[in-house]
Amino acid sequence: MAWRRGQAYSQDLRDRVLAAIGEPIRSVAARLTVRPSYVSKVRSKPRLMGEAAAGPRRNHTRPRLEPFYDAPRARVAEQADETIAELRAWVPREHGVSVSHAR
């Protein structure tokens, strides 16, 4: 199973861990190719929290330009014919933040 750091395991995997009632933690972990600590945590969550679903991710970093999202939208609404290059020049002039254009 391909897994990237910071990415949550699927609900399907959680359900398979919970379906293996009575099977030892290490054998479930080996069969599903996860760590025994994951199996232990998944099994304890319904007991502690009352639900088996994953909780919300709390390590999300907000985009640096998020506070400025409304200003360019308003500018585009006012001057819809403005090019991206003109808009990129306007943002640092008005807000002191440099921006780039992803290609």
N, C-alpha and C positions, 0 to 999 in steps of 0.2 A: 504494500500500500504506500503510495507516494504521499508524503506529508511534509509541509514546510513549517518552519518555526513561526509561531504566532498565528497559525491557522488552526481553527477548532476542528476536532474530529467530527464526523458526520453523526447525525441522530441514529442512522441505521446501525452504526458500530456500537453506539451506546445501548441500543435495543438488544443487539446480539450479546453484549456483555451481561445485561440484565437477564436475558433468557437462559444463561448458563448457571442456573440456580443449583447449588450443591456441588458444583465442580470447583476444585481448588483454584485459587487465584493464579498461581504460576502456570497451570495448564491452560487456563483460559487465555492468559497473556501470550503464551507461546503459540496457541492455535490461531489467535487473531493478530499476531505480530505487533503487539503493543507492550508497554512496560507493565509490570505487576502493579506499580503505584497507580497507574491509570485505572486499572480494573478495580482496585480498592476504592479509589475516589468515586468512580461511577456507581459502585454498589452502595456506598455510604450516602450518596446525595439524596435518594428518595427517603431514606430513613431520617436524615437531618432536615431536609428542606421540603419534603412532601411532593417533589416532582423529579422526573428523570431528565427533563430537557436541559440543554446547556444554558448557562446564564449569559447575560450580556457581556460583550467584550469591553474591558475597561482600560485598555492600553492604547486606544486610538489617539494619535496626535493630530490635532486640527491643522489644516493648511495655514501657512503663514499669511496668505493673502485673504483669508476668510473675512476679516473685518472690512475689507475693501470691496467685497463682491457687489454690494448694492450700488456703489458709485459708477462703475463702468456700465452696469445695466441701465441705470438712469441716463447716462451719457448716450448710450446707443439708442435709447428710446427717443431722446431729444434730437440726435443727429444720426439718423439711420444710414446715411450715405458715407459716413466716415470710414476710412480704411483701418485695417489692423495696425499698420505702421503709425498712423495718426493717433490712434487710441493708445498705443504703447508710449508715444511721446507725451501724451496728455497726462497719463497716470503719475509719472514721477514729478512732472511740473506742478500738478495739483495736490498730490498726496505724499511726495517725497519717497516713493517706493519704486524700485526698478523691477520691471517684469520682462519676461522673455516670451517668445512664441514657439511652442513645441511644433516640430515639423513632422 
